[in-house]
Amino acid sequence: MKISKNVSFFNILLIICFIIWSFLVSTKSNFISNFDKIVINQIYHHNTFSLWIFRFFTSFGNTNTIIILTIISVIILSVFKYFYAAIFVATNQILVAWINHTIKINIQRPRPAHHHYVYAGGYSFPSGHSASSFALYISLLIVALFILKKLSIKTIVSIITISIVLLVGYSRIFLGVHYPSDVVGGYLLASTIVTFTTLLFRAKNLMIFELQGIQN
């Protein structure tokens, strides 16, 4: 119960942070402008090898990649009868994609004016790659932490999934298709949704809890 209360408080804090961050972005505040300029000046430096590396990492957040990996994950979890976990992963991905798109078309922030080293269409805030990669890989991490038994394997999975999420976000700034504030917004959005669904799916009065999956 104490853990649930702490997570609930954390979820409320994330919602507040995301709302404030979105407001600052939409109003083009000096804080966001300065934040973006400082980070871009540190990151936006390229050579042939670094471009190849970060084009590779950004592919882990591509729409087709996320869709395929989500479907594969849901199938594997279902085969092993972790139906609850499978729905958890799919729900997070669907909610993040839908809400992210809705926010994009409402805020309508243009992408950075400097050169884009990969194609990126649509609006800039929040970063879809950052939000989607967080939703998928962190959802799988949460599932893995409940299912896996060995601490060493949990540690390896944690390092891999968190590294992918961070590298995808970094690559979007490095390749010139997002402002740093877009990436932060994507992370805040996804973390808010994943935290909320984690609380929701652990509620014992939900019918979905009758399915085999993550246990309390």
MARPANU-908256 format. One line per field, with one value per residue: x, y, z of N, C-alpha, C in turn. Coordinates in pm, 1 decimal, padded with zeros to 6 digits. Layout:
N
n_x <- (X	...) $
n_y <- (Y	...) $
n_z <- (Z	...) $
ca_x <- (X	...) $
ca_y <- (Y	...) $
ca_z <- (Z	...) $
c_x <- (X	...) $
c_y <- (Y	...) $
c_z <- (Z	...) $
This chain:
216
n_x <- (00083.2	00193.9	00388.1	00224.8	00100.3	00318.2	00392.3	00160.6	00170.4	00404.0	00317.5	00124.7	00294.2	00447.5	00249.0	00189.7	00440.5	00462.0	00247.4	00322.5	00565.7	00476.9	00321.4	00516.5	00661.6	00466.9	00412.7	00645.0	00858.2	01131.4	01294.2	01272.3	01370.0	01635.8	01726.9	01708.1	01891.2	02136.5	02174.1	02164.3	02387.6	02586.4	02549.7	02499.5	02705.9	02888.3	03019.8	03106.8	03108.0	02978.1	02726.6	02636.5	02624.1	02425.4	02207.3	02153.8	02082.3	01857.3	01674.4	01561.9	01350.0	01181.3	00863.0	00770.9	00948.0	00884.3	00614.8	00637.9	00804.2	00641.7	00420.0	00549.9	00638.8	00395.3	00286.1	00476.5	00459.2	00194.1	00198.0	00340.2	00152.7	00129.9	-00085.0	-00189.9	00037.7	00097.6	-00119.0	-00075.7	00166.1	00084.5	-00127.0	00002.0	00160.1	-00030.1	-00179.0	00019.9	00098.9	-00141.1	-00207.2	00026.0	00018.4	-00215.6	-00143.1	00065.5	-00068.9	-00216.7	-00045.7	00138.9	00416.8	00685.9	00951.0	01309.7	01504.1	01753.5	01975.4	01838.3	01936.3	01812.7	01499.2	01206.6	00875.5	00579.9	00482.7	00685.9	00679.0	00536.4	00842.5	00793.5	00943.8	01096.7	00896.4	00755.6	00957.2	01025.2	00779.0	00754.9	01004.5	01050.1	00815.2	00847.5	01069.0	00959.5	00785.7	00974.6	01115.5	00935.6	00889.4	01138.6	01386.2	01659.5	01891.6	02111.6	02039.3	01818.4	01948.3	02106.7	01907.6	01783.1	01988.0	02020.7	01762.3	01711.2	01931.3	01880.4	01647.8	01746.5	01944.9	01796.9	01646.9	01859.4	01968.3	01773.0	01799.6	02067.2	02062.2	01921.1	01642.3	01475.5	01406.4	01578.3	01390.9	01167.4	01228.1	01250.1	00985.0	00860.7	00958.5	00849.9	00574.6	00540.6	00637.9	00453.1	00216.3	00289.1	00341.9	00088.1	-00070.0	00055.1	-00019.7	-00298.2	-00334.9	-00261.3	-00462.5	-00682.5	-00949.7	-01000.7	-01116.3	-00926.6	-00727.8	-00774.1	-00653.6	-00358.7	-00050.1	00155.1	00224.2	00117.6) $
n_y <- (-00120.2	00123.8	00156.7	00185.3	00428.6	00600.1	00575.6	00676.3	00943.2	01016.6	00988.8	01192.1	01408.9	01385.8	01436.7	01705.6	01820.9	01763.7	01910.0	02174.0	02188.2	02153.6	02382.1	02582.8	02529.1	02566.2	02836.4	02947.7	03012.7	03194.7	03040.6	02777.4	02825.3	02905.2	02676.4	02484.9	02594.5	02583.9	02305.0	02203.4	02328.8	02187.8	01928.2	01912.7	01831.3	01684.2	01389.8	01153.3	00891.4	00920.2	01005.0	00775.6	00597.3	00715.8	00731.5	00467.0	00410.2	00574.9	00439.0	00251.8	00374.1	00420.8	00429.6	00192.6	00002.7	00012.1	-00070.4	-00332.1	-00456.3	-00428.1	-00587.3	-00837.7	-00867.0	-00876.0	-01109.7	-01305.3	-01281.4	-01356.4	-01620.6	-01742.0	-01716.5	-01480.4	-01287.9	-01057.5	-00896.8	-00868.8	-00717.5	-00491.8	-00390.5	-00340.7	-00158.0	00065.7	00146.7	00211.9	00417.0	00614.7	00672.6	00774.3	00995.4	01146.8	01215.9	01369.1	01587.7	01693.3	01793.3	01990.7	02171.2	02222.9	02273.0	02382.0	02194.2	02197.6	02450.9	02405.7	02182.6	01862.2	01537.4	01300.8	01191.8	01356.9	01403.6	01609.9	01767.3	01897.7	01879.6	01668.2	01468.7	01197.5	00964.7	00951.4	00932.0	00698.1	00501.4	00504.3	00421.5	00157.2	00014.5	00065.1	-00033.6	-00304.9	-00347.5	-00313.5	-00531.8	-00736.3	-00709.0	-00805.6	-01066.2	-01200.3	-01376.3	-01382.7	-01155.8	-01059.1	-01085.8	-00918.0	-00677.3	-00652.3	-00639.9	-00403.8	-00212.9	-00231.3	-00163.7	00094.4	00232.2	00221.0	00378.8	00631.2	00675.8	00685.7	00921.5	01107.7	01079.7	01196.6	01466.7	01501.4	01436.1	01644.1	01671.1	01724.7	01947.1	01970.3	02007.5	01888.3	01619.4	01585.8	01642.5	01423.6	01210.2	01279.4	01265.2	00990.2	00861.6	00948.6	00823.9	00549.1	00513.9	00568.1	00360.9	00142.2	00164.2	00146.1	-00110.5	-00272.1	-00265.0	-00442.4	-00480.2	-00487.8	-00654.9	-00751.1	-00839.2	-01097.6	-01239.7	-01426.6	-01286.5	-01006.5	-01022.3	-00914.8) $
n_z <- (00000.0	00082.3	-00114.6	-00341.0	-00280.3	-00286.9	-00555.7	-00671.4	-00587.2	-00720.1	-00982.7	-01000.8	-00967.9	-01201.4	-01395.8	-01340.0	-01394.2	-01668.4	-01774.5	-01706.9	-01846.1	-02112.3	-02137.3	-02116.1	-02347.7	-02549.9	-02518.7	-02592.8	-02415.5	-02261.7	-02101.7	-02208.6	-02466.4	-02414.2	-02283.3	-02491.7	-02679.0	-02541.1	-02496.1	-02760.5	-02872.8	-02747.2	-02838.7	-03117.5	-03323.2	-03578.6	-03747.0	-04003.4	-03895.0	-03642.5	-03728.3	-03857.1	-03641.5	-03473.3	-03641.5	-03655.0	-03383.7	-03359.9	-03506.8	-03340.7	-03233.2	-03440.1	-03608.2	-03743.0	-03637.2	-03362.5	-03369.9	-03476.5	-03281.7	-03058.1	-03126.9	-03150.2	-02886.0	-02746.7	-02852.4	-02770.1	-02487.9	-02457.5	-02551.3	-02348.1	-02160.1	-02018.2	-02011.0	-01894.1	-01867.4	-02138.9	-02234.5	-02084.2	-02194.1	-02461.5	-02421.5	-02308.3	-02524.6	-02721.3	-02595.3	-02553.2	-02818.9	-02926.2	-02754.1	-02777.8	-03050.3	-03052.1	-02890.5	-03043.7	-03277.2	-03164.9	-03029.9	-03232.1	-03291.8	-03484.3	-03642.7	-03567.6	-03736.0	-03840.7	-04029.9	-04108.8	-04040.9	-04081.9	-04220.9	-04107.8	-04048.5	-03990.2	-03676.3	-03400.4	-03112.8	-02863.3	-02872.3	-03073.4	-03115.9	-02880.4	-02683.5	-02763.4	-02761.2	-02491.4	-02381.5	-02483.4	-02425.3	-02152.7	-02046.2	-02107.2	-01948.6	-01691.5	-01686.7	-01712.5	-01472.1	-01290.1	-01377.4	-01424.8	-01233.3	-01148.8	-01018.2	-01158.3	-01428.4	-01436.7	-01392.1	-01623.2	-01823.0	-01742.6	-01781.3	-02060.1	-02169.3	-02060.2	-02160.3	-02437.1	-02455.6	-02370.4	-02563.2	-02799.1	-02758.7	-02738.6	-02994.9	-03155.7	-03109.2	-03181.1	-03452.4	-03549.8	-03572.0	-03363.6	-03090.4	-02775.1	-02568.9	-02678.0	-02660.1	-02382.9	-02322.2	-02449.2	-02295.2	-02044.0	-02098.0	-02169.8	-01937.4	-01752.1	-01843.5	-01838.8	-01567.2	-01464.2	-01582.5	-01472.9	-01205.6	-01242.8	-01360.7	-01156.8	-00980.1	-00778.3	-00824.7	-01090.1	-01382.6	-01554.0	-01394.9	-01339.9	-01532.8	-01611.5	-01526.4	-01449.4	-01112.6	-00782.6) $
ca_x <- (00000.0	00282.0	00449.3	00122.5	00081.3	00435.6	00382.8	00050.9	00223.6	00499.7	00239.5	00067.9	00406.7	00479.8	00143.4	00211.1	00561.8	00435.0	00159.4	00403.7	00662.5	00402.1	00282.4	00636.7	00694.5	00363.4	00420.8	00778.5	00922.0	01276.4	01358.5	01279.3	01459.2	01773.8	01756.5	01731.1	02014.4	02252.7	02191.3	02195.4	02526.4	02673.3	02525.0	02486.0	02836.3	02877.8	03113.2	03044.2	03088.2	02875.6	02596.9	02597.7	02589.7	02299.8	02099.4	02122.1	02010.6	01725.5	01584.3	01494.2	01227.6	01100.0	00726.2	00761.4	01022.5	00805.0	00495.6	00680.1	00851.2	00525.1	00344.5	00629.8	00636.8	00261.4	00271.8	00561.0	00399.9	00069.0	00234.2	00377.4	00032.7	00136.5	-00182.7	-00197.2	00156.8	00085.9	-00213.6	-00007.2	00260.2	00009.1	-00202.5	00094.7	00202.4	-00144.5	-00210.2	00126.5	00091.3	-00261.6	-00195.7	00136.5	-00031.3	-00313.6	-00069.7	00138.6	-00154.4	-00271.3	00061.5	00189.3	00550.6	00768.4	01078.6	01425.2	01530.5	01882.4	01970.5	01793.8	02018.2	01718.1	01368.7	01109.3	00760.4	00489.1	00525.5	00804.0	00657.4	00655.2	00913.3	00726.5	01043.1	01132.1	00779.9	00725.0	01063.7	01008.7	00659.4	00778.2	01118.3	01033.5	00707.9	00909.7	01155.3	00872.9	00741.8	01090.6	01150.9	00841.9	00894.7	01272.1	01421.7	01798.8	01925.2	02208.0	01966.1	01739.1	02040.8	02143.4	01789.0	01764.1	02089.9	01994.0	01640.0	01727.7	02028.3	01812.3	01558.5	01827.8	02014.6	01697.3	01621.5	01980.7	01984.3	01678.1	01861.6	02192.7	02030.9	01863.1	01498.7	01399.4	01465.6	01590.8	01265.2	01075.5	01267.4	01208.0	00838.9	00826.4	00985.7	00752.5	00445.8	00542.3	00653.9	00323.8	00121.1	00334.7	00320.3	-00056.5	-00120.3	00109.3	-00111.5	-00430.7	-00335.9	-00237.7	-00582.6	-00735.2	-01089.9	-01014.6	-01136.3	-00804.1	-00639.4	-00801.6	-00565.2	-00224.7	00042.1	00233.6	00158.2	00155.4) $
ca_y <- (00000.0	00238.6	00170.9	00237.6	00569.6	00670.9	00578.0	00767.7	01078.4	01036.4	01004.9	01327.5	01499.5	01377.6	01506.4	01849.4	01856.5	01760.6	02023.4	02295.8	02182.8	02176.7	02523.5	02661.3	02508.0	02627.4	02982.6	02984.9	03082.1	03214.9	02927.7	02668.2	02867.6	02898.9	02534.6	02421.2	02646.6	02533.1	02161.5	02184.3	02371.4	02082.7	01799.3	01918.4	01828.1	01558.2	01334.7	01041.1	00776.6	00951.9	01006.6	00635.1	00541.3	00767.0	00689.0	00331.0	00415.1	00637.2	00340.3	00178.6	00446.8	00437.9	00379.3	00052.2	-00077.4	00005.9	-00152.0	-00472.0	-00506.2	-00437.0	-00706.6	-00954.9	-00875.9	-00919.1	-01250.8	-01386.8	-01280.4	-01432.8	-01761.7	-01787.2	-01692.6	-01355.5	-01206.6	-00929.0	-00822.3	-00839.0	-00606.4	-00377.7	-00337.8	-00288.7	-00041.0	00178.2	00192.4	00273.9	00543.6	00711.3	00712.4	00855.5	01123.2	01220.9	01272.7	01472.8	01704.8	01749.1	01870.7	02104.8	02268.0	02255.3	02331.8	02345.2	02129.3	02288.9	02503.7	02359.5	02065.6	01733.6	01429.6	01194.7	01250.5	01364.3	01483.8	01649.1	01865.7	01861.3	01852.8	01606.0	01375.7	01068.1	00858.5	00944.5	00883.9	00559.4	00412.3	00495.1	00341.0	00015.7	-00047.5	00071.8	-00129.4	-00437.1	-00353.3	-00335.7	-00671.3	-00821.9	-00702.3	-00891.6	-01205.1	-01258.3	-01409.3	-01354.2	-01014.3	-01025.4	-01071.2	-00795.6	-00564.6	-00644.2	-00592.4	-00263.7	-00132.2	-00230.8	-00090.1	00236.3	00286.7	00239.5	00494.5	00752.6	00693.3	00728.4	01063.0	01181.7	01075.3	01288.5	01599.4	01493.5	01433.3	01772.9	01667.8	01764.3	02027.8	01895.4	02016.7	01789.1	01489.3	01587.9	01631.3	01285.6	01127.7	01312.6	01210.5	00844.4	00819.4	00974.4	00719.9	00418.3	00511.5	00559.7	00227.7	00048.5	00173.1	00099.6	-00253.9	-00344.4	-00255.4	-00578.0	-00490.0	-00490.8	-00789.1	-00793.6	-00899.8	-01241.1	-01301.4	-01448.8	-01181.0	-00953.0	-01046.0	-00827.4) $
ca_z <- (00000.0	00088.8	-00246.2	-00430.8	-00247.6	-00336.0	-00701.3	-00703.5	-00570.2	-00828.5	-01104.6	-00996.1	-00990.3	-01343.9	-01469.4	-01319.5	-01467.3	-01812.1	-01806.2	-01700.0	-01956.5	-02236.4	-02137.9	-02145.3	-02489.0	-02633.7	-02506.3	-02640.1	-02303.6	-02269.3	-02035.5	-02305.4	-02575.3	-02364.2	-02259.0	-02621.8	-02739.1	-02465.8	-02521.4	-02902.6	-02893.8	-02695.1	-02903.7	-03263.8	-03389.8	-03651.4	-03844.5	-04074.8	-03805.8	-03542.8	-03796.0	-03879.0	-03511.0	-03418.7	-03730.8	-03611.7	-03257.5	-03375.1	-03568.3	-03234.0	-03201.1	-03560.4	-03593.9	-03784.7	-03539.6	-03239.3	-03395.6	-03490.9	-03152.1	-02969.0	-03167.0	-03112.1	-02740.0	-02705.5	-02891.5	-02682.4	-02354.0	-02464.3	-02565.2	-02213.9	-02078.7	-01941.4	-02082.3	-01824.9	-01906.7	-02281.5	-02247.7	-02023.4	-02293.9	-02575.4	-02377.8	-02294.8	-02656.7	-02788.6	-02527.6	-02580.0	-02959.6	-02945.4	-02682.0	-02838.0	-03176.6	-03018.3	-02841.8	-03158.0	-03367.2	-03090.2	-03005.4	-03366.3	-03286.5	-03600.1	-03611.7	-03575.3	-03869.5	-03892.2	-04118.0	-04054.8	-04096.5	-04117.6	-04251.6	-03999.2	-04088.3	-03883.6	-03577.6	-03322.8	-02969.6	-02803.3	-02959.6	-03083.3	-03097.6	-02738.3	-02608.6	-02800.6	-02713.4	-02346.2	-02353.9	-02512.7	-02358.3	-02007.1	-02015.1	-02108.2	-01830.7	-01575.0	-01695.2	-01685.9	-01330.5	-01217.5	-01424.6	-01408.2	-01095.5	-01117.8	-01009.1	-01263.3	-01554.4	-01420.7	-01406.6	-01764.8	-01895.8	-01703.5	-01848.6	-02204.3	-02202.0	-02026.5	-02255.5	-02565.7	-02442.7	-02364.9	-02690.9	-02898.5	-02734.8	-02774.2	-03140.5	-03219.9	-03100.0	-03256.5	-03595.7	-03586.5	-03600.9	-03244.7	-02984.6	-02649.6	-02493.7	-02736.4	-02605.0	-02242.6	-02325.4	-02482.3	-02177.6	-01939.4	-02139.7	-02160.6	-01797.7	-01687.4	-01884.9	-01790.5	-01422.1	-01441.4	-01617.4	-01374.0	-01091.5	-01284.5	-01386.4	-01032.1	-00897.2	-00766.5	-00862.7	-01235.1	-01438.4	-01620.8	-01295.5	-01338.4	-01629.7	-01559.9	-01569.1	-01340.0	-00983.1	-00672.5) $
c_x <- (00086.5	00348.2	00350.7	00099.5	00197.2	00432.7	00272.5	00097.0	00319.4	00426.9	00177.5	00176.8	00446.3	00376.6	00162.5	00332.5	00537.1	00347.0	00239.0	00501.1	00594.0	00360.7	00401.1	00676.6	00595.2	00366.4	00557.4	00855.7	01072.8	01352.1	01377.1	01375.8	01605.1	01817.8	01790.6	01863.5	02137.8	02279.2	02229.5	02339.8	02625.5	02665.6	02538.6	02621.2	02850.9	03005.6	03047.2	03013.3	02977.1	02736.2	02546.7	02549.6	02452.3	02181.8	02056.0	02039.2	01871.2	01625.1	01509.5	01365.4	01139.8	00962.7	00715.0	00832.6	00941.4	00683.2	00532.6	00722.8	00737.7	00444.1	00418.3	00625.7	00503.7	00239.7	00350.9	00501.3	00271.8	00095.5	00270.0	00269.5	00046.8	00044.0	-00192.8	-00079.8	00150.3	-00006.4	-00152.8	00085.3	00185.5	-00066.1	-00113.9	00133.1	00089.8	-00177.0	-00106.3	00118.5	-00026.2	-00248.8	-00084.4	00091.5	-00128.3	-00245.3	00005.4	00050.2	-00219.4	-00165.3	00124.6	00325.1	00632.7	00896.8	01192.6	01457.2	01662.5	01867.2	01926.4	01874.1	01939.2	01585.4	01279.4	00996.2	00677.7	00549.9	00628.8	00776.7	00529.3	00723.1	00845.2	00821.4	01076.6	01018.1	00752.5	00830.4	01055.2	00892.3	00685.5	00886.3	01106.6	00918.3	00763.4	01002.8	01073.5	00825.5	00856.3	01127.4	01058.8	00859.5	01029.4	01307.3	01562.6	01827.1	02019.2	02139.3	01880.0	01826.4	02078.1	02028.0	01765.0	01860.7	02059.6	01874.0	01653.5	01825.4	01964.0	01725.2	01638.2	01896.8	01918.9	01669.9	01739.5	01995.8	01891.7	01730.0	01985.5	02167.9	01952.4	01713.7	01412.1	01479.6	01482.0	01461.9	01158.5	01100.3	01224.7	01056.4	00791.8	00846.6	00883.0	00615.6	00440.9	00553.8	00525.0	00224.6	00160.9	00314.5	00172.5	-00109.6	-00065.6	00021.3	-00246.7	-00436.3	-00309.0	-00357.8	-00654.1	-00880.2	-01110.1	-01028.0	-01007.5	-00709.7	-00662.7	-00712.2	-00428.4	-00132.9	00125.9	00159.0	00203.9	00261.4) $
c_y <- (00125.0	00265.0	00232.2	00386.5	00653.1	00684.6	00673.1	00912.3	01112.5	01060.6	01144.5	01430.9	01502.1	01451.9	01657.3	01897.7	01861.5	01878.3	02153.9	02301.3	02212.8	02322.8	02612.1	02649.2	02582.2	02780.1	03036.9	03065.1	03093.7	03098.4	02812.1	02702.2	02857.3	02754.9	02463.3	02465.2	02588.3	02386.5	02135.6	02222.4	02265.8	01954.0	01803.5	01936.2	01688.9	01520.7	01211.1	00923.8	00803.0	00957.1	00864.8	00571.9	00587.0	00749.3	00547.0	00333.0	00475.5	00540.9	00258.4	00249.2	00473.0	00372.4	00231.6	-00040.5	-00096.8	-00083.9	-00300.0	-00530.9	-00519.0	-00562.2	-00834.1	-00975.8	-00927.6	-01066.7	-01341.4	-01395.4	-01362.7	-01582.4	-01820.5	-01756.9	-01576.2	-01254.3	-01065.3	-00840.1	-00781.2	-00718.9	-00478.2	-00310.5	-00272.2	-00160.6	00082.1	00235.0	00266.1	00410.2	00651.3	00762.7	00807.8	00993.3	01209.2	01289.6	01387.0	01601.2	01773.0	01840.5	01990.0	02211.5	02315.9	02327.2	02288.2	02276.1	02230.8	02328.4	02453.5	02227.4	01939.8	01622.2	01301.4	01262.3	01248.1	01456.5	01524.0	01749.6	01808.1	01817.7	01774.7	01512.9	01239.0	00952.0	00840.4	00885.5	00736.5	00462.0	00395.6	00402.5	00192.0	-00044.0	-00041.7	-00018.9	-00270.6	-00454.9	-00381.6	-00481.1	-00764.8	-00823.8	-00786.6	-01038.9	-01271.2	-01275.6	-01364.4	-01204.3	-00972.4	-01002.5	-00945.0	-00672.4	-00543.5	-00588.1	-00444.6	-00172.9	-00119.7	-00143.2	00060.1	00303.2	00313.2	00364.4	00624.6	00780.8	00735.6	00877.2	01149.8	01190.4	01172.5	01432.4	01604.4	01501.4	01555.2	01778.3	01706.4	01859.9	01939.2	01896.2	01922.8	01652.2	01479.1	01573.1	01490.7	01191.8	01152.5	01253.9	01059.9	00796.6	00842.0	00862.6	00583.4	00406.6	00496.2	00419.6	00120.7	00046.8	00112.8	-00052.3	-00336.5	-00336.7	-00390.1	-00591.7	-00491.1	-00634.2	-00842.9	-00863.9	-01049.5	-01315.6	-01320.1	-01340.1	-01135.1	-00968.9	-00943.0	-00896.3) $
c_z <- (00000.0	-00045.0	-00343.8	-00407.3	-00300.0	-00487.7	-00745.2	-00693.2	-00683.4	-00960.5	-01112.5	-01024.3	-01138.1	-01428.8	-01461.2	-01399.1	-01617.4	-01854.7	-01807.4	-01817.7	-02089.7	-02249.2	-02173.9	-02292.1	-02578.3	-02630.5	-02547.4	-02534.5	-02323.4	-02206.3	-02133.4	-02417.8	-02533.0	-02338.7	-02389.2	-02683.3	-02671.7	-02498.5	-02666.1	-02931.7	-02846.4	-02777.4	-03055.8	-03332.6	-03451.4	-03725.7	-03903.0	-03982.3	-03704.9	-03604.9	-03818.4	-03748.4	-03465.6	-03513.5	-03694.9	-03483.7	-03271.2	-03434.6	-03463.5	-03190.4	-03321.8	-03543.8	-03628.7	-03686.1	-03412.8	-03257.3	-03400.4	-03356.7	-03051.2	-02998.9	-03125.3	-02960.8	-02688.8	-02736.7	-02796.9	-02542.2	-02350.7	-02473.6	-02428.6	-02109.7	-01980.0	-02009.5	-02024.5	-01866.8	-02053.5	-02304.7	-02191.1	-02124.6	-02409.5	-02539.7	-02366.3	-02430.4	-02729.7	-02728.3	-02558.7	-02723.3	-02983.1	-02880.3	-02740.6	-02966.8	-03150.0	-02973.6	-02956.1	-03242.6	-03297.1	-03064.5	-03136.4	-03363.3	-03407.5	-03555.2	-03622.9	-03719.2	-03927.4	-03969.2	-04044.2	-04122.2	-04120.0	-04147.3	-04127.4	-04043.3	-03967.6	-03787.9	-03481.3	-03179.0	-02945.9	-02904.6	-02957.6	-03061.9	-02949.6	-02656.3	-02636.7	-02750.6	-02562.5	-02313.6	-02375.0	-02423.2	-02206.1	-01962.9	-02009.1	-01988.6	-01705.2	-01571.3	-01657.5	-01537.7	-01243.8	-01252.8	-01395.9	-01261.2	-01057.9	-01121.6	-01121.4	-01397.3	-01550.5	-01444.2	-01552.6	-01847.4	-01866.1	-01777.7	-01997.5	-02238.2	-02174.3	-02123.1	-02390.9	-02562.0	-02445.9	-02497.8	-02802.2	-02882.6	-02775.4	-02925.6	-03211.9	-03216.7	-03189.2	-03406.8	-03642.1	-03606.6	-03481.5	-03158.2	-02860.4	-02567.3	-02548.9	-02675.2	-02459.0	-02233.9	-02356.1	-02365.9	-02066.7	-01971.7	-02118.3	-02016.0	-01719.1	-01717.6	-01830.1	-01639.3	-01389.6	-01470.2	-01522.8	-01249.8	-01125.3	-01297.6	-01261.0	-00938.1	-00895.5	-00809.9	-01013.8	-01285.2	-01500.7	-01524.4	-01283.8	-01437.6	-01567.8	-01611.8	-01453.9	-01211.9	-00881.6	-00584.7) $
